[in-house]
Amino acid sequence: MKVGFVSLGCPKNLVDSEVMMGQLSVHGHSITPNPDDADIIVVNTCSFIDPAKQESVDTILEMAEYKRTGRAQKLIVAGCLVERYRNDIQAQIPEVDHVIGTNEIEKIASLCGPSDATAPNPLEPYLYHDLTPRLRATPRHYAYIKIAEGCDHPCTFCIIPQFRGNFRSRRFESVISEATRLFSEGVRELNLIGQDTTFYGEDLDLKDGLSVLLDRLARIPQAQNNWIRFLYAYPNRVTQKLLDTIAAHPNLASYIDMPLQHASANVLKRMKRGANGDIFLKLLDRIRRTIPGVTIRTSFIVGFPGETEQDFDELCQFVQAARFDRLGVFTYSDEETSKSFHLDGKVDKRTITNRKRRLMAIQRKISKAANRRLIGQEIPVLLEGPSEETELLWQARMQGQAPEIDGVCYINDDNETEMAPGQMRLMRVTEAHDYDVVGGLIDEAPAPQTPAVPLFPIIRSSSPEATRQRA
């Protein structure tokens, strides 16, 4: 059988899709990027916020058309949307043959096989390991490793723990083994992900687990000239040992992705996150003193129930003072199963939208000013390939730009024959824009390397901008 995949939402969801493709591959199925050629189509959904839910529903309906007009015989819906609306999906979209929750992804092979066994099994929290079959859908030069699953934080706006379960870490040696294999396959950039990577190891009685893990990863021989970054840090778990570890290893990206959600103590208390802008500013100062040249990314929610104009002004003042390198803004999504759904003081949608625009306008100026300071500098970049924006330029990323989340570097180099995706090159910045920079390569192309293992495509993977903003 030929199976096509649509993977929506965040990188954590993408890894789940890669695991499902791996399961199918070892059971004799092939993966196709063309829905017209697919006998079975799988849509791995996201339902974190309203736009993500709508994108998931629209995509399911779009793929359902291939059962009518193409060769597709079966449509399977997986992921977060299933956890929230399992019965509704099956009742309202009859074209859907099977649904798979986030802890049921190992059932994918049986659902695509001749037996079609659908009897529900007792659900146990699922987390893949280094021996789990997995087919990567990212470009050859970068990959994600999920080091943990689930979350124990009580954030009132978040529904992830309801369908991802309690926090659980992967075994230490399992992560090291997978990372070593990925570097051996030609990966140049490894991105560690989880709902809260800074909580890694707590359930394994491993003190400062992320610091220990990063130190070990950085010492892998094949990782010496590559990049390793982690995403989704929780602010009160960014320890001094973690910062010292990043500062000690050049191949650990000087990049902190730390969603703060707000700066007003009033709003943060209602979110059940605690802290305030002053505490955050002290943390940011400590990060910058420990890791010179660090790139700091964060995200905020505007329009949270009870957010007053004074609270929002406090957030704007904080952003002005903090000078973040990257910043994304969510508009509050009133999810019926979240604890914040029952809070009073709801903010109207027009006000929420205006607040997002105002906050992003502040950040846009900060970002452009920071990019202007790069003009004339020579910075290492990882080449991605021809730009999707224009055929005249190539695209690359510096260490402070995470894939598909942040801005990019555009290469205006005439000698494309010397460029190849996955090369680490040196670029001199010549132009600065709001979120991107432009420059030319100033070093010679490296000798060709052994090509990485082939990857298996998916029909489409939605941009993480469904849940995160590129800024």
C-alpha positions in Angstrom: 0.0 0.0 0.0 1.1 3.6 -0.7 0.5 5.9 2.2 0.6 9.7 2.1 1.0 11.9 5.2 -0.1 15.4 6.1 1.6 16.6 9.3 0.2 19.7 10.9 1.4 21.8 13.8 4.6 21.8 15.7 7.8 19.8 15.4 6.6 17.5 18.2 3.8 16.5 16.0 6.1 16.0 13.0 8.2 13.5 15.0 5.0 11.5 15.7 4.4 11.5 11.9 7.9 10.3 11.3 7.4 7.5 13.8 4.2 6.4 12.1 5.9 6.4 8.7 8.7 4.3 10.2 6.2 1.8 11.5 4.5 1.6 8.1 7.8 1.2 6.3 8.9 -1.9 8.4 5.5 -3.4 7.7 6.0 -3.2 3.9 4.1 0.0 3.1 5.6 2.8 0.9 5.3 6.5 1.5 4.3 8.8 -1.3 4.3 12.6 -1.5 1.4 12.7 -4.0 -2.1 12.3 -2.6 -3.3 11.2 -6.1 -1.0 8.2 -5.7 -1.9 7.3 -2.2 -4.0 4.3 -1.3 -4.3 5.6 2.3 -4.0 9.1 3.5 -3.1 10.0 7.1 -3.7 13.5 8.5 -1.8 14.1 11.8 -3.7 17.0 13.3 -3.0 19.9 15.7 -5.7 21.5 18.0 -3.6 23.8 20.2 -5.5 26.9 19.4 -8.5 27.9 17.2 -6.6 28.5 13.9 -4.8 25.2 14.3 -8.2 23.4 14.8 -9.6 25.0 11.7 -6.5 24.2 9.7 -6.9 20.5 10.8 -10.6 20.3 9.9 -10.0 22.0 6.5 -7.2 19.6 5.7 -9.2 16.5 6.7 -12.0 17.7 4.3 -9.4 18.4 1.6 -7.9 15.0 1.9 -11.3 13.4 2.1 -11.9 14.5 -1.6 -9.2 12.1 -2.7 -11.4 9.2 -1.7 -13.9 10.5 -4.2 -11.6 11.7 -7.0 -8.3 9.8 -6.5 -7.3 6.2 -5.7 -7.4 6.7 -1.9 -9.4 3.9 -0.2 -8.9 5.0 3.4 -8.5 8.2 5.4 -7.0 8.1 8.9 -7.0 11.0 11.2 -4.4 11.1 14.0 -3.1 13.5 16.7 -4.3 16.1 19.0 -7.6 16.8 17.3 -8.6 13.2 17.9 -7.9 13.5 21.6 -10.4 16.4 21.8 -13.0 15.5 19.3 -12.8 11.8 18.6 -16.5 11.1 18.5 -17.3 14.3 16.6 -14.8 13.5 13.9 -16.2 10.0 13.3 -19.8 11.2 13.5 -19.5 14.4 11.3 -16.9 13.4 8.7 -18.0 9.9 7.5 -15.1 9.8 5.0 -12.8 9.3 8.0 -12.2 5.5 8.4 -10.2 5.5 11.6 -8.9 7.8 14.3 -5.6 7.5 16.3 -4.9 9.5 19.5 -1.5 10.7 20.5 -0.8 7.6 22.6 -2.0 5.2 19.9 0.4 5.9 17.1 1.8 2.4 17.2 -1.6 1.2 15.9 -1.0 2.8 12.5 0.4 -0.3 10.8 -2.6 -2.5 11.8 -5.0 0.1 10.6 -3.3 0.3 7.2 -3.0 -3.5 6.9 -5.6 -6.1 5.8 -6.8 -6.9 9.3 -8.0 -3.4 10.2 -8.3 -4.3 13.9 -9.8 -1.3 15.6 -10.7 -2.7 19.0 -9.6 -0.2 21.6 -6.6 -1.1 23.7 -5.9 0.1 27.2 -4.0 3.4 26.6 -0.6 3.9 28.2 1.5 7.0 27.8 3.6 6.6 24.6 7.1 7.7 24.0 9.3 6.4 21.2 13.0 5.4 21.7 16.2 5.0 19.7 15.2 1.6 18.3 11.7 2.8 17.1 11.5 2.8 13.3 11.4 6.4 12.1 11.5 8.0 8.7 12.5 11.7 8.7 10.5 14.2 6.8 12.8 17.2 7.5 15.6 18.3 5.1 18.6 16.1 5.3 20.7 18.6 7.2 18.6 19.0 10.3 16.5 16.8 12.5 14.4 16.8 15.7 14.7 14.5 18.7 11.9 14.3 21.1 13.6 13.9 24.5 10.4 13.9 26.6 6.6 13.8 26.3 3.8 15.3 28.3 3.7 18.1 30.8 3.2 18.6 34.6 2.8 22.4 34.6 -0.6 23.7 35.6 -0.8 26.6 33.1 -4.5 27.5 32.9 -4.5 28.3 29.1 -3.0 25.0 28.1 -4.7 21.8 27.2 -1.7 19.8 26.2 -1.5 17.7 29.4 -5.0 16.6 28.8 -4.1 14.5 25.8 -0.3 14.2 26.0 -0.3 13.0 29.6 2.1 13.6 32.5 5.7 14.5 31.8 8.0 11.5 31.0 11.6 11.6 29.9 13.3 9.3 27.4 16.2 7.3 28.8 19.5 9.1 28.7 21.4 6.5 26.6 18.4 6.3 24.2 18.8 10.0 23.3 22.5 9.7 22.9 22.2 6.7 20.7 19.7 8.3 18.4 21.7 11.6 18.2 24.9 9.7 17.3 23.1 7.8 14.5 21.6 11.1 13.1 25.0 12.8 13.0 26.4 9.8 11.3 23.7 10.1 8.7 24.8 13.6 7.8 22.6 15.7 10.1 24.3 19.1 10.7 21.8 20.5 13.2 20.0 18.6 16.0 17.0 20.2 17.7 15.9 18.8 21.0 12.1 19.1 21.7 9.5 18.3 24.3 6.7 20.2 26.0 9.4 21.4 28.6 12.9 20.4 27.7 14.3 22.0 30.9 12.3 19.5 32.9 14.2 16.6 31.3 15.4 13.9 33.7 13.3 15.0 36.8 11.3 11.8 36.6 14.5 9.8 36.3 16.0 11.4 39.4 18.6 13.0 37.2 19.6 16.4 38.6 20.1 19.1 36.0 19.2 16.5 33.5 19.2 18.8 30.4 22.6 20.2 31.3 24.0 16.7 31.7 22.4 15.6 28.4 23.7 18.6 26.4 27.2 18.1 27.8 27.2 14.5 26.6 25.7 15.3 23.3 28.3 18.0 22.7 31.1 15.5 23.2 29.8 13.1 20.5 32.7 13.0 18.0 30.4 13.4 14.9 28.8 16.5 16.6 32.0 18.6 16.8 31.4 20.8 13.8 27.6 20.8 14.0 24.9 22.6 16.0 22.8 21.3 18.8 19.9 23.4 20.2 17.0 22.8 22.5 13.5 24.4 22.3 10.7 25.2 24.8 12.5 26.2 28.0 10.5 27.0 31.1 11.9 30.2 32.7 12.2 29.0 36.3 14.2 26.0 35.2 16.9 27.8 33.3 19.6 27.1 35.8 23.1 28.5 36.0 24.6 25.1 35.3 22.5 24.9 32.1 23.8 28.3 31.0 27.4 27.4 31.9 27.1 24.2 29.8 25.9 26.1 26.8 28.7 28.6 27.1 31.3 25.8 27.4 30.6 24.1 24.1 30.8 25.9 20.7 28.5 23.3 19.1 25.7 24.0 21.6 23.7 26.8 19.9 23.9 30.1 21.8 20.1 30.2 21.6 17.5 30.2 24.3 13.8 29.6 23.4 11.9 30.5 26.5 8.2 31.3 26.2 7.4 33.8 29.0 3.7 34.2 28.1 3.4 37.6 29.8 5.2 40.2 32.1 2.4 41.4 34.3 2.3 39.6 37.7 -1.5 39.9 37.7 -1.8 38.0 34.4 0.9 35.5 35.1 -0.8 34.6 38.4 -4.1 33.9 36.6 -2.1 31.8 34.1 -0.7 29.9 37.1 2.9 30.6 36.0 4.0 33.1 38.6 7.0 35.6 38.4 6.9 39.1 36.8 8.7 41.3 34.4 11.4 42.4 36.9 12.3 38.7 37.7 12.5 38.0 34.0 14.8 41.0 33.3 17.2 39.7 35.9 17.1 36.3 34.3 17.7 37.7 30.9 20.7 39.7 32.2 22.2 36.5 33.7 21.7 34.6 30.5 23.4 37.4 28.5 26.3 37.7 30.9 26.9 33.9 30.9 26.6 33.4 27.1 28.0 36.3 25.2 26.1 36.9 21.9 23.2 34.6 22.9 20.0 34.8 20.9 16.9 34.8 23.0 13.5 34.0 21.7 10.2 34.2 23.6 6.4 34.2 23.0 3.5 36.0 24.7 -0.2 35.6 24.9 -2.3 38.8 24.6 -5.9 39.1 25.6 -5.8 36.6 28.4 -8.9 36.8 30.6 -8.4 39.7 33.0 -5.7 41.4 31.0 -6.3 45.1 31.5 -4.9 47.9 29.5 -2.5 48.5 32.3 -1.3 44.9 32.2 -0.8 45.2 28.4 1.1 48.5 28.8 3.3 46.7 31.3 4.0 44.0 28.8 4.9 46.5 26.1 7.3 48.3 28.5 8.9 45.0 29.3 9.4 44.1 25.7 11.0 47.5 25.1 13.4 46.9 28.0 14.1 43.2 27.3 15.2 43.7 23.7 14.4 40.1 22.6 16.1 38.9 19.4 13.0 36.8 18.4 9.4 37.2 19.6 6.1 35.6 18.7 2.7 36.7 19.9 -0.4 34.5 20.3 -3.9 35.9 20.6 -5.6 34.2 23.5 -7.8 31.2 22.3 -10.7 30.4 24.7 -10.5 26.6 24.7 -13.5 25.1 26.4 -11.5 22.4 28.2 -8.9 24.8 29.6 -9.1 26.1 33.1 -8.9 29.7 31.8 -12.2 29.1 30.0 -14.0 29.6 33.3 -12.1 32.8 34.2 -13.9 36.2 34.2 -12.7 39.3 32.5 -12.8 38.1 28.9 -11.2 40.5 26.4 -13.1 41.1 23.1 -11.5 39.9 19.9 -11.0 43.3 18.4 -9.0 44.5 21.4 -7.0 41.3 21.3 -6.1 41.7 17.7 -5.1 45.3 18.2 -2.9 44.4 21.1 -1.1 41.8 19.0 -0.4 44.4 16.3 0.8 46.9 18.8 3.2 44.5 20.4 4.5 43.2 17.1 5.1 46.7 15.9 7.4 47.3 18.9 9.3 44.1 18.3 9.6 44.8 14.6 11.7 47.9 15.3 13.8 46.0 17.9 14.5 43.2 15.5 15.4 45.5 12.5 17.8 47.5 14.7 19.4 44.2 15.9 19.8 43.0 12.3 21.3 46.4 11.2 24.0 45.9 13.7 25.0 42.7 11.9 25.8 44.6 8.7 29.5 44.0 7.9 29.9 41.1 10.2 31.0 37.7 9.1 28.8 34.9 10.5 28.7 31.1 10.1 25.5 30.0 8.3 23.9 26.6 7.4 22.8 26.5 3.8 19.2 25.4 3.3 18.8 25.5 -0.5 17.2 27.8 -3.1 14.8 30.3 -1.5 11.1 29.7 -1.7 10.6 33.5 -1.9 12.6 34.1 -5.0 14.6 32.0 -7.4 17.4 34.6 -7.4 18.6 33.9 -3.9 19.6 31.0 -1.7 18.4 30.6 1.9 20.5 29.9 5.0 20.3 30.2 8.7 22.7 31.4 11.3 23.0 29.7 14.7 20.5 32.2 16.2 17.7 31.2 13.7 15.8 28.0 14.5 14.3 26.2 11.5 10.9 27.3 10.3 10.4 29.5 13.4 12.7 32.5 13.0 13.9 34.7 10.2 16.5 33.5 7.6 19.6 34.7 5.8 19.4 35.2 2.1 22.5 34.5 0.0 23.0 36.7 -3.1 25.9 34.7 -4.5 26.2 34.1 -8.2 28.2 30.9 -7.9 25.4 28.4 -7.1 27.4 25.5 -8.3 29.5 25.6 -5.2 26.6 25.7 -2.8 24.8 22.7 -1.5 22.2 22.3 1.3 23.8 21.3 4.6 27.1 23.2 4.0 28.4 25.3 6.9 29.7 28.5 5.2 30.8 32.0 6.2 28.6 34.9 5.1 29.2 38.6 5.3 26.0 40.5 6.0 25.3 43.4 3.6 21.6 44.2 4.1 19.1 44.1 7.1 15.4 43.8 7.0 12.8 43.4 9.8 13.4 39.8 10.5 15.8 38.6 7.8 19.3 39.5 6.6 21.0 39.4 3.2 24.7 38.7 2.4 27.3 36.9 0.3 29.5 33.9 1.0 33.1 34.8 1.6 34.7 31.3 2.0 35.5 28.5 -0.4 33.1 25.6 -0.7 34.1 22.6 1.3 34.9 19.3 -0.3 31.8 17.2 -1.1 30.7 14.9 1.7 29.1 11.5 1.7 25.4 12.2 1.1 23.0 11.7 3.9 20.6 8.8 3.9 17.5 9.5 1.8 14.4 10.9 3.4 10.8 10.0 3.0 8.5 12.9 2.0 5.1 13.7 3.3 2.3 15.3 1.3 2.5 18.5 3.3 3.7 19.7 6.7 2.1 22.9 7.9 4.2 25.8 9.0 4.7 26.0 12.8 3.2 29.5 12.4 -0.2 27.8 13.1 1.0 27.8 16.7 4.1 30.1 16.7 4.8 33.3 14.9 7.9 33.8 12.8 9.5 37.0 14.1 
